[in-house]
Amino acid sequence: MAVPRGKHTKGKRGDIRMHHFIKEPSLISCPKCGVLKKPHFVCESCGYYKKEEVINVLEKLNKKERKKKEKEMVAKEKEDAKKPPTEDKK
């Protein structure tokens, strides 16, 4: 015949639950647009993954949103072009 499991003490219960906490997600900035995203995932803002366009984000937007998004992307590219490249001197 089966034997019922024994009662866990409050300390034992706490030890088990110690590893059941929610961890903060690790986020990186997208190299194309700079928005925070999960690593190894397609950027939802610009649709790029590993410097290739995977999803055409502008296609899904309506006309007004598309123009706004295009302006933001052009402004970001101009801003990046103005910055001098950083070099590591050793």
C-alpha positions, 0 to 999 in steps of 0.5 A: 500500500502507498504511504502518504508523503510527509509534511514539509516544515516551513523552512523546507518549504522556504528552501524549495520556493527560494528558486521560484522568483521572477528574474529580470529579463536581459535586454540589449539595444538594437544596433539599427534603431537603438530600442531595447530588445531581447537578445537573439530576437527580431527587433519589433521596432525596425524588423532587423535581425543580424543586420538583415531586414527580416520583417517589413515593419513599414508595410504593416503601418497605415500611411500616417504612421509610415511617414512618421516612422520613416522620418524617425529612421532617417533622423537616426541615420543622420545622427549616426553619420555625424558621430565620429567613429570611436577607436580603441587605442592600445 
